[in-house]
């Protein structure tokens, strides 16, 4: 059993804080396969400006995009630039998700 870190269930908040602090990268709202829950779940990730590395908020780790996408069967829903994150945050008054 994995040790709880206090980050579980907070991916939207943590991803928002990361992109807000860094003011770069792309916020990705997506679904991933959760091995722990044995089902697909909504999730948020940050793609670095290089495009080949992802910051994963629950583990607080940078991972190779290709490996992460294959392992967790990532399906992107929407991508946001830093400017779009600011607009959506003001519009919805939440860390996400913002998709209608």
N, C-alpha and C positions, 0 to 999 in steps of 0.2 A: 504494500500500500504506500502511495506517495505521501510524503509529509506536506501538510497544509502550510501555505506561506502567508495567508492573509490577502493574497492577490487574486484568488479565485473569484470569479463572478464580477470582476472590476475591469475587464479588458477595455471597455469603452472609455471609462474615466482615465485609466492609466495611459492609454494610447493618446487621448486628448491632451493630457498633461505633458506627455513627451513631445508631441509635435508643437504644442504651445511654447514649451521651454526652448526647443531647438529652432523653431521657426523655419524648418526645412523638412524635406521628405514628403511622402504622400501617405495620407491616412486611407486605409483600405477597410471597408466594412464588407464582411464575407460570412460564409458558413464554413465550418471545419468539422471533421469527424472526431468526436471525443471518444477515445478508447475507454476512459473511465466510466462514461455514461452509456456507451454503446449506441450512440445516435449522433446525428448532425446537430450542431448548435450554432447560434449566431456568435460572431467574434469580430474583433478589431485588431489590425496589425499596422505597423508603420514600415513602408518601403523606403530605404535610404535613397539618396539622390543618385547613387550609382546604379540602382535598379536591380542589382543581383543579391542584395542582402536585406533581410527583414528583421526588424526589432519586434520580438514577441513579448507583449506586456505581462502576461501571467508568469512566465519564467524569467522575465527581465534579461533576456539573452538576444544576441544578434546571431542569426542563423542564415545559411545559404538559402536563397529563395527557392531554387529548384527542389532541393531536398525537403524543405518544409511543405511546399505545395503538394508534392507527391505523397509524403507520409500522412499528412492530415487531410488530404483530398480537398484542398482549399477551392472554394467556388466564390469568386469575387462578385459582389453585388454592386458596389459603388466605390469610386476612388475620389479623394478630395485633396486639393492643394491646401497649403497653409491658409491662404486667403479664403478659400471656400469653407474651411473649418471654422474660421472666425465668423463668417456670415451665418452658417448653419447653427452655430452655438447661440448667437444672438436671436435668431429666428425661432428656435425650438426651446431655448432655455434648458438644454440638457446636453450631456456628453455624447449622446447617441443611443441607439441608432436613429437616423433621420429619414430613412427611406419611407415613402408613402405606401 
